[in-house]
Amino acid sequence: MNLSATQPDAAHHVSHVAGWTLLEFGMVDSTNLVAGKLGAWHAVRADTQTAGRGRFQRTWVSDAGGLWLSAVVPTGANREHWQALPLVAGLAVIESLKAFSLASARLRWPNDIMVNERKLAGLLVDIFAPQLAVIGIGVNVTNHPDVQDTKLKATSTRLADLVSKPPPLATLTWAILASLKSAMDVMAKTGFSALQPRINELWGGSRRVTIDLDGVQRSGLFAGIDDGGRLLLRENALALSAFEPHQVRLLREL
Ligand code: BTN
């Protein structure tokens, strides 16, 4: 990846928020790319992104009014920890949203935040430099993603459609960064297993799913994650299988 292609607006605002140094821009190509040049505990927010990055090389519509935020965290040497980062970020975002009266958000493995069957937020973890991960967080707030991509009308939702008074972006940024820092601190001190029960509360019940293990399909009941962050699939009463996150290319809810 050529990070030198990233040219954010020169003008940006710097502040210190809950243990983070936050850089805020008007427009960038992708906050993940800008954050990829920074050190641990830096965060980047932009009003709009011209090349917002989604999973599987998709474009993420990033119009004004949404929260486009990236946070740089140390990965450490523990593989279990960095593999679990999308889940830790999902926990931080959902717990923050609850504080703004959104009780109904759930996590769809590994990194979508859903309300009913619509996507409210997406997470994308990029690793551009050794020992550092960029956690990208996109939340639809008062923006109108379906104007740019009409297919999103049926599949996405926004905080403005779900709560009577969506918080200002500055408040939401602060809450998510504070929650992410505290989850990262727990993981560093006590290990991922301390977060597992909190994450397993967020799936909104168990569902039938198909997972794609790089071409091989397996179906069963999604049973959350184990204390090492592995996906648990119950294929029948006797068989509960655990899969490392990198083994699972795609999960489809049935
Ligand atoms: C997905 O669901 O496909 C992941 C979407 C992640 C979008 C966010 S917006 C902030 C950060 N910057 C990016 O370019 N992408 C992430």
Residues whose N, C-alpha, C, O or C-beta is under 5 A from the ligand:
A	BS01	BTN	S30 T31 N32 A51 G52 R53 G54 R55 W60 L67 W68 L69 S70 N111 G122 L123 L124 G136 I137 G138
